[in-house]
Amino acid sequence: MNQNQKQETMIEISNKQRFLEITAVLITAAGKFLFMDYLNWRFPFVAGASLFWICYVIYQSRRNKEILAYWGFRKDNFKKVLSMVLPFGLFAIAAFFAVGFYQGTINMTWHLIPILIMYPIWGTIQQFLLISLLAGNLQDMEGKKFNKAVIILFAAILFAAVHYPFWWLIGATFVLALFYGYVYLKARNLYVLGLFHGWLGGLFYYTVLNQDPFMDTFGKFL
């Protein structure tokens, strides 16, 4: 067992905390349907959820300095994880443009630039919730051994379901979550996953979906 593996397995977290974190993740996912889909409070929900979970990360990191690396906020394995994710990312981008060209839905606008800057932040938070707190906690639950494939599949189904009723997004996020779950349980690094989540997500809107998330989020303020 190498040093990185020891760091990931020596963190002591009670099952109670793990259950509470998983419950909070599920509540956050349910909040998407209420605040974003029903009330159309996209920006307040994203900002509020981001602030809450950032505060939680800060709080827990002050209690246990090693928990950040355990969750995947680490740089020591950045290149290793990047080498795993980069080919997938390049293939996905090529597929987005191919589908967009076929559909006639490619919509390149300067709005993409701020989205590619901001989305990785929200993407990292989403990966923290879905992969670290959901899949990671299920894998490391003391006294309970869940099959790794089942954990990855469950996380992927949840992530896809959150994007209902947009079928293109459901399919794309399901595939993304399957791959990300596999990568994370193999080598934990949220920076790489969050970065690619944000970039791929942003490009997907402007190529496959012909949507403008910048205007959807900030249009009412402009």
MODELLER restraints for C-alpha pairs under 7 A, 6 or more apart:
rsr = mdl.restraints
at = mdl.atoms
rsr.add(forms.Gaussian(group=physical.xy_distance, feature=features.Distance(at['CA:7:A'], at['CA:70:A']), mean=6.65, stdev=0.5))
rsr.add(forms.Gaussian(group=physical.xy_distance, feature=features.Distance(at['CA:8:A'], at['CA:70:A']), mean=4.91, stdev=0.5))
rsr.add(forms.Gaussian(group=physical.xy_distance, feature=features.Distance(at['CA:11:A'], at['CA:67:A']), mean=6.90, stdev=0.5))
rsr.add(forms.Gaussian(group=physical.xy_distance, feature=features.Distance(at['CA:15:A'], at['CA:141:A']), mean=6.07, stdev=0.5))
rsr.add(forms.Gaussian(group=physical.xy_distance, feature=features.Distance(at['CA:15:A'], at['CA:142:A']), mean=6.38, stdev=0.5))
rsr.add(forms.Gaussian(group=physical.xy_distance, feature=features.Distance(at['CA:18:A'], at['CA:137:A']), mean=5.75, stdev=0.5))
rsr.add(forms.Gaussian(group=physical.xy_distance, feature=features.Distance(at['CA:21:A'], at['CA:133:A']), mean=6.20, stdev=0.5))
rsr.add(forms.Gaussian(group=physical.xy_distance, feature=features.Distance(at['CA:22:A'], at['CA:133:A']), mean=6.09, stdev=0.5))
rsr.add(forms.Gaussian(group=physical.xy_distance, feature=features.Distance(at['CA:22:A'], at['CA:134:A']), mean=5.49, stdev=0.5))
rsr.add(forms.Gaussian(group=physical.xy_distance, feature=features.Distance(at['CA:25:A'], at['CA:129:A']), mean=5.96, stdev=0.5))
rsr.add(forms.Gaussian(group=physical.xy_distance, feature=features.Distance(at['CA:29:A'], at['CA:162:A']), mean=6.40, stdev=0.5))
rsr.add(forms.Gaussian(group=physical.xy_distance, feature=features.Distance(at['CA:35:A'], at['CA:41:A']), mean=5.16, stdev=0.5))
rsr.add(forms.Gaussian(group=physical.xy_distance, feature=features.Distance(at['CA:35:A'], at['CA:42:A']), mean=6.74, stdev=0.5))
rsr.add(forms.Gaussian(group=physical.xy_distance, feature=features.Distance(at['CA:35:A'], at['CA:45:A']), mean=6.19, stdev=0.5))
rsr.add(forms.Gaussian(group=physical.xy_distance, feature=features.Distance(at['CA:36:A'], at['CA:42:A']), mean=4.63, stdev=0.5))
rsr.add(forms.Gaussian(group=physical.xy_distance, feature=features.Distance(at['CA:36:A'], at['CA:45:A']), mean=6.79, stdev=0.5))
rsr.add(forms.Gaussian(group=physical.xy_distance, feature=features.Distance(at['CA:42:A'], at['CA:217:A']), mean=6.21, stdev=0.5))
rsr.add(forms.Gaussian(group=physical.xy_distance, feature=features.Distance(at['CA:43:A'], at['CA:217:A']), mean=5.64, stdev=0.5))
rsr.add(forms.Gaussian(group=physical.xy_distance, feature=features.Distance(at['CA:50:A'], at['CA:125:A']), mean=6.80, stdev=0.5))
rsr.add(forms.Gaussian(group=physical.xy_distance, feature=features.Distance(at['CA:61:A'], at['CA:67:A']), mean=6.00, stdev=0.5))
rsr.add(forms.Gaussian(group=physical.xy_distance, feature=features.Distance(at['CA:61:A'], at['CA:68:A']), mean=6.23, stdev=0.5))
rsr.add(forms.Gaussian(group=physical.xy_distance, feature=features.Distance(at['CA:71:A'], at['CA:132:A']), mean=5.55, stdev=0.5))
rsr.add(forms.Gaussian(group=physical.xy_distance, feature=features.Distance(at['CA:72:A'], at['CA:188:A']), mean=4.71, stdev=0.5))
rsr.add(forms.Gaussian(group=physical.xy_distance, feature=features.Distance(at['CA:72:A'], at['CA:189:A']), mean=4.22, stdev=0.5))
rsr.add(forms.Gaussian(group=physical.xy_distance, feature=features.Distance(at['CA:72:A'], at['CA:190:A']), mean=4.94, stdev=0.5))
rsr.add(forms.Gaussian(group=physical.xy_distance, feature=features.Distance(at['CA:73:A'], at['CA:189:A']), mean=6.08, stdev=0.5))
rsr.add(forms.Gaussian(group=physical.xy_distance, feature=features.Distance(at['CA:73:A'], at['CA:190:A']), mean=5.67, stdev=0.5))
rsr.add(forms.Gaussian(group=physical.xy_distance, feature=features.Distance(at['CA:73:A'], at['CA:191:A']), mean=6.50, stdev=0.5))
rsr.add(forms.Gaussian(group=physical.xy_distance, feature=features.Distance(at['CA:74:A'], at['CA:189:A']), mean=6.06, stdev=0.5))
rsr.add(forms.Gaussian(group=physical.xy_distance, feature=features.Distance(at['CA:77:A'], at['CA:189:A']), mean=6.94, stdev=0.5))
rsr.add(forms.Gaussian(group=physical.xy_distance, feature=features.Distance(at['CA:78:A'], at['CA:189:A']), mean=6.60, stdev=0.5))
rsr.add(forms.Gaussian(group=physical.xy_distance, feature=features.Distance(at['CA:78:A'], at['CA:192:A']), mean=6.74, stdev=0.5))
rsr.add(forms.Gaussian(group=physical.xy_distance, feature=features.Distance(at['CA:81:A'], at['CA:187:A']), mean=6.68, stdev=0.5))
rsr.add(forms.Gaussian(group=physical.xy_distance, feature=features.Distance(at['CA:81:A'], at['CA:189:A']), mean=6.80, stdev=0.5))
rsr.add(forms.Gaussian(group=physical.xy_distance, feature=features.Distance(at['CA:81:A'], at['CA:192:A']), mean=6.80, stdev=0.5))
rsr.add(forms.Gaussian(group=physical.xy_distance, feature=features.Distance(at['CA:82:A'], at['CA:192:A']), mean=6.13, stdev=0.5))
rsr.add(forms.Gaussian(group=physical.xy_distance, feature=features.Distance(at['CA:89:A'], at['CA:196:A']), mean=6.95, stdev=0.5))
rsr.add(forms.Gaussian(group=physical.xy_distance, feature=features.Distance(at['CA:93:A'], at['CA:200:A']), mean=6.94, stdev=0.5))
rsr.add(forms.Gaussian(group=physical.xy_distance, feature=features.Distance(at['CA:96:A'], at['CA:204:A']), mean=6.21, stdev=0.5))
rsr.add(forms.Gaussian(group=physical.xy_distance, feature=features.Distance(at['CA:96:A'], at['CA:207:A']), mean=6.03, stdev=0.5))
rsr.add(forms.Gaussian(group=physical.xy_distance, feature=features.Distance(at['CA:96:A'], at['CA:208:A']), mean=5.87, stdev=0.5))
rsr.add(forms.Gaussian(group=physical.xy_distance, feature=features.Distance(at['CA:97:A'], at['CA:207:A']), mean=5.95, stdev=0.5))
rsr.add(forms.Gaussian(group=physical.xy_distance, feature=features.Distance(at['CA:99:A'], at['CA:208:A']), mean=6.15, stdev=0.5))
rsr.add(forms.Gaussian(group=physical.xy_distance, feature=features.Distance(at['CA:100:A'], at['CA:106:A']), mean=5.04, stdev=0.5))
rsr.add(forms.Gaussian(group=physical.xy_distance, feature=features.Distance(at['CA:100:A'], at['CA:207:A']), mean=4.86, stdev=0.5))
rsr.add(forms.Gaussian(group=physical.xy_distance, feature=features.Distance(at['CA:100:A'], at['CA:208:A']), mean=4.69, stdev=0.5))
rsr.add(forms.Gaussian(group=physical.xy_distance, feature=features.Distance(at['CA:105:A'], at['CA:207:A']), mean=5.67, stdev=0.5))
rsr.add(forms.Gaussian(group=physical.xy_distance, feature=features.Distance(at['CA:105:A'], at['CA:208:A']), mean=5.88, stdev=0.5))
rsr.add(forms.Gaussian(group=physical.xy_distance, feature=features.Distance(at['CA:105:A'], at['CA:209:A']), mean=6.54, stdev=0.5))
rsr.add(forms.Gaussian(group=physical.xy_distance, feature=features.Distance(at['CA:105:A'], at['CA:210:A']), mean=4.85, stdev=0.5))
rsr.add(forms.Gaussian(group=physical.xy_distance, feature=features.Distance(at['CA:106:A'], at['CA:206:A']), mean=5.90, stdev=0.5))
rsr.add(forms.Gaussian(group=physical.xy_distance, feature=features.Distance(at['CA:106:A'], at['CA:207:A']), mean=4.10, stdev=0.5))
rsr.add(forms.Gaussian(group=physical.xy_distance, feature=features.Distance(at['CA:106:A'], at['CA:208:A']), mean=6.65, stdev=0.5))
rsr.add(forms.Gaussian(group=physical.xy_distance, feature=features.Distance(at['CA:106:A'], at['CA:210:A']), mean=6.09, stdev=0.5))
rsr.add(forms.Gaussian(group=physical.xy_distance, feature=features.Distance(at['CA:107:A'], at['CA:206:A']), mean=5.10, stdev=0.5))
rsr.add(forms.Gaussian(group=physical.xy_distance, feature=features.Distance(at['CA:107:A'], at['CA:207:A']), mean=5.98, stdev=0.5))
rsr.add(forms.Gaussian(group=physical.xy_distance, feature=features.Distance(at['CA:107:A'], at['CA:210:A']), mean=5.82, stdev=0.5))
rsr.add(forms.Gaussian(group=physical.xy_distance, feature=features.Distance(at['CA:108:A'], at['CA:206:A']), mean=6.33, stdev=0.5))
rsr.add(forms.Gaussian(group=physical.xy_distance, feature=features.Distance(at['CA:111:A'], at['CA:214:A']), mean=6.01, stdev=0.5))
rsr.add(forms.Gaussian(group=physical.xy_distance, feature=features.Distance(at['CA:112:A'], at['CA:202:A']), mean=6.96, stdev=0.5))
rsr.add(forms.Gaussian(group=physical.xy_distance, feature=features.Distance(at['CA:115:A'], at['CA:202:A']), mean=6.13, stdev=0.5))
rsr.add(forms.Gaussian(group=physical.xy_distance, feature=features.Distance(at['CA:115:A'], at['CA:214:A']), mean=6.42, stdev=0.5))
rsr.add(forms.Gaussian(group=physical.xy_distance, feature=features.Distance(at['CA:116:A'], at['CA:198:A']), mean=6.48, stdev=0.5))
rsr.add(forms.Gaussian(group=physical.xy_distance, feature=features.Distance(at['CA:116:A'], at['CA:199:A']), mean=5.45, stdev=0.5))
rsr.add(forms.Gaussian(group=physical.xy_distance, feature=features.Distance(at['CA:116:A'], at['CA:202:A']), mean=6.05, stdev=0.5))
rsr.add(forms.Gaussian(group=physical.xy_distance, feature=features.Distance(at['CA:119:A'], at['CA:198:A']), mean=4.32, stdev=0.5))
rsr.add(forms.Gaussian(group=physical.xy_distance, feature=features.Distance(at['CA:119:A'], at['CA:199:A']), mean=6.84, stdev=0.5))
rsr.add(forms.Gaussian(group=physical.xy_distance, feature=features.Distance(at['CA:119:A'], at['CA:202:A']), mean=6.84, stdev=0.5))
rsr.add(forms.Gaussian(group=physical.xy_distance, feature=features.Distance(at['CA:120:A'], at['CA:194:A']), mean=5.36, stdev=0.5))
rsr.add(forms.Gaussian(group=physical.xy_distance, feature=features.Distance(at['CA:120:A'], at['CA:195:A']), mean=4.61, stdev=0.5))
rsr.add(forms.Gaussian(group=physical.xy_distance, feature=features.Distance(at['CA:120:A'], at['CA:197:A']), mean=6.39, stdev=0.5))
rsr.add(forms.Gaussian(group=physical.xy_distance, feature=features.Distance(at['CA:120:A'], at['CA:198:A']), mean=3.86, stdev=0.5))
rsr.add(forms.Gaussian(group=physical.xy_distance, feature=features.Distance(at['CA:120:A'], at['CA:199:A']), mean=6.52, stdev=0.5))
rsr.add(forms.Gaussian(group=physical.xy_distance, feature=features.Distance(at['CA:121:A'], at['CA:194:A']), mean=6.95, stdev=0.5))
rsr.add(forms.Gaussian(group=physical.xy_distance, feature=features.Distance(at['CA:123:A'], at['CA:194:A']), mean=4.63, stdev=0.5))
rsr.add(forms.Gaussian(group=physical.xy_distance, feature=features.Distance(at['CA:123:A'], at['CA:195:A']), mean=6.81, stdev=0.5))
rsr.add(forms.Gaussian(group=physical.xy_distance, feature=features.Distance(at['CA:123:A'], at['CA:197:A']), mean=5.25, stdev=0.5))
rsr.add(forms.Gaussian(group=physical.xy_distance, feature=features.Distance(at['CA:123:A'], at['CA:198:A']), mean=4.92, stdev=0.5))
rsr.add(forms.Gaussian(group=physical.xy_distance, feature=features.Distance(at['CA:124:A'], at['CA:190:A']), mean=6.23, stdev=0.5))
rsr.add(forms.Gaussian(group=physical.xy_distance, feature=features.Distance(at['CA:124:A'], at['CA:191:A']), mean=6.57, stdev=0.5))
rsr.add(forms.Gaussian(group=physical.xy_distance, feature=features.Distance(at['CA:124:A'], at['CA:193:A']), mean=6.84, stdev=0.5))
rsr.add(forms.Gaussian(group=physical.xy_distance, feature=features.Distance(at['CA:124:A'], at['CA:194:A']), mean=3.65, stdev=0.5))
rsr.add(forms.Gaussian(group=physical.xy_distance, feature=features.Distance(at['CA:124:A'], at['CA:195:A']), mean=6.76, stdev=0.5))
rsr.add(forms.Gaussian(group=physical.xy_distance, feature=features.Distance(at['CA:127:A'], at['CA:190:A']), mean=6.70, stdev=0.5))
rsr.add(forms.Gaussian(group=physical.xy_distance, feature=features.Distance(at['CA:127:A'], at['CA:193:A']), mean=6.93, stdev=0.5))
rsr.add(forms.Gaussian(group=physical.xy_distance, feature=features.Distance(at['CA:127:A'], at['CA:194:A']), mean=6.15, stdev=0.5))
rsr.add(forms.Gaussian(group=physical.xy_distance, feature=features.Distance(at['CA:128:A'], at['CA:190:A']), mean=6.76, stdev=0.5))
rsr.add(forms.Gaussian(group=physical.xy_distance, feature=features.Distance(at['CA:130:A'], at['CA:155:A']), mean=6.42, stdev=0.5))
rsr.add(forms.Gaussian(group=physical.xy_distance, feature=features.Distance(at['CA:131:A'], at['CA:181:A']), mean=6.29, stdev=0.5))
rsr.add(forms.Gaussian(group=physical.xy_distance, feature=features.Distance(at['CA:135:A'], at['CA:151:A']), mean=5.82, stdev=0.5))
rsr.add(forms.Gaussian(group=physical.xy_distance, feature=features.Distance(at['CA:135:A'], at['CA:152:A']), mean=6.65, stdev=0.5))
rsr.add(forms.Gaussian(group=physical.xy_distance, feature=features.Distance(at['CA:135:A'], at['CA:155:A']), mean=6.37, stdev=0.5))
rsr.add(forms.Gaussian(group=physical.xy_distance, feature=features.Distance(at['CA:138:A'], at['CA:146:A']), mean=6.78, stdev=0.5))
rsr.add(forms.Gaussian(group=physical.xy_distance, feature=features.Distance(at['CA:138:A'], at['CA:151:A']), mean=6.86, stdev=0.5))
rsr.add(forms.Gaussian(group=physical.xy_distance, feature=features.Distance(at['CA:139:A'], at['CA:145:A']), mean=6.84, stdev=0.5))
rsr.add(forms.Gaussian(group=physical.xy_distance, feature=features.Distance(at['CA:139:A'], at['CA:146:A']), mean=6.23, stdev=0.5))
rsr.add(forms.Gaussian(group=physical.xy_distance, feature=features.Distance(at['CA:139:A'], at['CA:148:A']), mean=6.92, stdev=0.5))
rsr.add(forms.Gaussian(group=physical.xy_distance, feature=features.Distance(at['CA:152:A'], at['CA:178:A']), mean=5.96, stdev=0.5))
rsr.add(forms.Gaussian(group=physical.xy_distance, feature=features.Distance(at['CA:152:A'], at['CA:181:A']), mean=5.28, stdev=0.5))
rsr.add(forms.Gaussian(group=physical.xy_distance, feature=features.Distance(at['CA:152:A'], at['CA:182:A']), mean=6.80, stdev=0.5))
rsr.add(forms.Gaussian(group=physical.xy_distance, feature=features.Distance(at['CA:153:A'], at['CA:178:A']), mean=6.50, stdev=0.5))
rsr.add(forms.Gaussian(group=physical.xy_distance, feature=features.Distance(at['CA:155:A'], at['CA:177:A']), mean=6.99, stdev=0.5))
rsr.add(forms.Gaussian(group=physical.xy_distance, feature=features.Distance(at['CA:156:A'], at['CA:174:A']), mean=5.04, stdev=0.5))
rsr.add(forms.Gaussian(group=physical.xy_distance, feature=features.Distance(at['CA:156:A'], at['CA:177:A']), mean=4.73, stdev=0.5))
rsr.add(forms.Gaussian(group=physical.xy_distance, feature=features.Distance(at['CA:156:A'], at['CA:178:A']), mean=5.53, stdev=0.5))
rsr.add(forms.Gaussian(group=physical.xy_distance, feature=features.Distance(at['CA:157:A'], at['CA:174:A']), mean=6.32, stdev=0.5))
rsr.add(forms.Gaussian(group=physical.xy_distance, feature=features.Distance(at['CA:159:A'], at['CA:173:A']), mean=6.59, stdev=0.5))
rsr.add(forms.Gaussian(group=physical.xy_distance, feature=features.Distance(at['CA:159:A'], at['CA:174:A']), mean=6.61, stdev=0.5))
rsr.add(forms.Gaussian(group=physical.xy_distance, feature=features.Distance(at['CA:159:A'], at['CA:177:A']), mean=6.93, stdev=0.5))
rsr.add(forms.Gaussian(group=physical.xy_distance, feature=features.Distance(at['CA:160:A'], at['CA:170:A']), mean=4.55, stdev=0.5))
rsr.add(forms.Gaussian(group=physical.xy_distance, feature=features.Distance(at['CA:160:A'], at['CA:171:A']), mean=6.88, stdev=0.5))
rsr.add(forms.Gaussian(group=physical.xy_distance, feature=features.Distance(at['CA:160:A'], at['CA:173:A']), mean=5.33, stdev=0.5))
rsr.add(forms.Gaussian(group=physical.xy_distance, feature=features.Distance(at['CA:160:A'], at['CA:174:A']), mean=4.91, stdev=0.5))
rsr.add(forms.Gaussian(group=physical.xy_distance, feature=features.Distance(at['CA:161:A'], at['CA:170:A']), mean=6.57, stdev=0.5))
rsr.add(forms.Gaussian(group=physical.xy_distance, feature=features.Distance(at['CA:163:A'], at['CA:169:A']), mean=6.12, stdev=0.5))
rsr.add(forms.Gaussian(group=physical.xy_distance, feature=features.Distance(at['CA:163:A'], at['CA:170:A']), mean=5.55, stdev=0.5))
rsr.add(forms.Gaussian(group=physical.xy_distance, feature=features.Distance(at['CA:164:A'], at['CA:170:A']), mean=6.34, stdev=0.5))
rsr.add(forms.Gaussian(group=physical.xy_distance, feature=features.Distance(at['CA:180:A'], at['CA:193:A']), mean=7.00, stdev=0.5))
rsr.add(forms.Gaussian(group=physical.xy_distance, feature=features.Distance(at['CA:205:A'], at['CA:211:A']), mean=5.24, stdev=0.5))
rsr.add(forms.Gaussian(group=physical.xy_distance, feature=features.Distance(at['CA:205:A'], at['CA:212:A']), mean=6.64, stdev=0.5))
rsr.add(forms.Gaussian(group=physical.xy_distance, feature=features.Distance(at['CA:206:A'], at['CA:212:A']), mean=6.47, stdev=0.5))
